[in-house]
């Protein structure tokens, strides 16, 4: 039951931040490439949040919504947004691994 709660939380974070960022961006008249880049950054930050709330199945095996965030970002906002999201997620994970000493 605990894993269900964690996955539900990850899905809630993805949906809430995704809707919130889209509502904010609707207020501004931006070029599609700029808007998609901003969405890539937003979903990259969502990945950082999801890393903090990942669920550990066993030592070294975690479940979180990182790949889902990358897929959503790429599917809805294009390859540039997906690339930005991926780079932020990779850099964030590397920095967290270095700071916590986790492998």
C-alpha positions as CSV (number, residue, x, y, z in Angstrom):
1,X,0.0,0.0,0.0
2,X,2.9,2.3,0.7
3,X,4.2,2.1,-2.9
4,X,0.7,3.0,-4.2
5,X,0.7,6.2,-2.0
6,X,4.2,7.1,-3.3
7,X,3.1,6.6,-6.9
8,X,-0.1,8.6,-6.3
9,X,2.0,11.4,-4.8
10,X,4.3,11.4,-7.8
11,X,1.4,11.5,-10.2
12,X,-0.2,14.3,-8.2
13,X,3.0,16.4,-8.4
14,X,3.3,15.9,-12.1
15,X,-0.3,16.9,-12.8
16,X,-0.4,19.8,-10.4
17,X,2.8,21.4,-11.6
18,X,2.0,20.7,-15.2
19,X,-1.3,22.4,-15.0
20,X,0.0,25.3,-13.0
21,X,2.8,26.0,-15.4
22,X,0.5,25.9,-18.4
23,X,-2.0,28.3,-16.8
24,X,0.9,30.7,-16.0
25,X,2.2,30.5,-19.6
26,X,-1.2,31.2,-21.1
27,X,-1.0,34.7,-19.6
28,X,2.0,35.6,-21.6
29,X,2.3,36.0,-25.4
30,X,5.5,34.0,-26.1
31,X,6.9,32.2,-29.1
32,X,6.2,28.5,-29.1
33,X,9.9,27.7,-28.9
34,X,10.3,29.9,-25.8
35,X,7.2,28.4,-24.2
36,X,8.4,24.9,-24.9
37,X,11.8,25.7,-23.4
38,X,10.2,27.1,-20.3
39,X,8.0,23.9,-20.0
40,X,11.2,21.9,-20.3
41,X,12.7,23.7,-17.4
42,X,9.5,23.3,-15.3
43,X,9.4,19.6,-16.0
44,X,13.1,19.4,-15.1
45,X,12.4,21.0,-11.8
46,X,9.5,18.5,-11.3
47,X,12.1,15.7,-11.8
48,X,14.2,17.2,-9.0
49,X,11.2,17.2,-6.7
50,X,10.3,13.7,-7.7
51,X,13.8,12.5,-6.9
52,X,13.4,13.6,-3.3
53,X,10.2,11.6,-3.0
54,X,11.3,8.4,-4.7
55,X,10.3,5.1,-3.3
56,X,13.1,2.5,-2.5
57,X,12.1,-1.1,-3.3
58,X,15.5,-2.5,-2.4
59,X,18.9,-1.0,-1.9
60,X,19.8,0.8,-5.1
61,X,16.4,0.3,-6.8
62,X,14.1,3.3,-6.7
63,X,10.7,4.0,-8.2
64,X,9.7,7.6,-9.1
65,X,8.2,9.6,-11.9
66,X,11.3,10.8,-13.7
67,X,10.8,8.9,-16.9
68,X,7.1,9.8,-16.9
69,X,8.0,13.5,-16.6
70,X,10.5,13.2,-19.5
71,X,7.9,11.4,-21.7
72,X,5.2,14.0,-20.9
73,X,7.5,16.9,-21.6
74,X,8.7,15.4,-24.9
75,X,5.2,14.3,-26.0
76,X,3.4,17.5,-25.4
77,X,6.1,20.2,-25.9
78,X,8.6,18.6,-28.3
79,X,12.1,17.4,-28.4
80,X,13.7,20.6,-27.2
81,X,11.6,20.5,-24.0
82,X,12.4,16.8,-23.6
83,X,16.1,17.5,-24.0
84,X,16.0,20.3,-21.4
85,X,14.0,18.2,-19.0
86,X,16.4,15.3,-19.4
87,X,19.6,17.4,-18.9
88,X,18.2,19.0,-15.7
89,X,17.1,15.6,-14.4
90,X,20.5,14.0,-15.1
91,X,22.5,16.9,-13.6
92,X,20.2,16.9,-10.6
93,X,20.6,13.2,-10.0
94,X,24.3,13.4,-10.4
95,X,24.5,16.3,-7.9
96,X,22.3,14.5,-5.4
97,X,24.3,11.3,-5.7
98,X,27.6,13.2,-5.0
99,X,26.1,15.0,-2.0
100,X,24.5,11.9,-0.4
101,X,27.1,9.4,-1.3
102,X,24.5,7.1,-2.8
103,X,25.4,4.9,-5.8
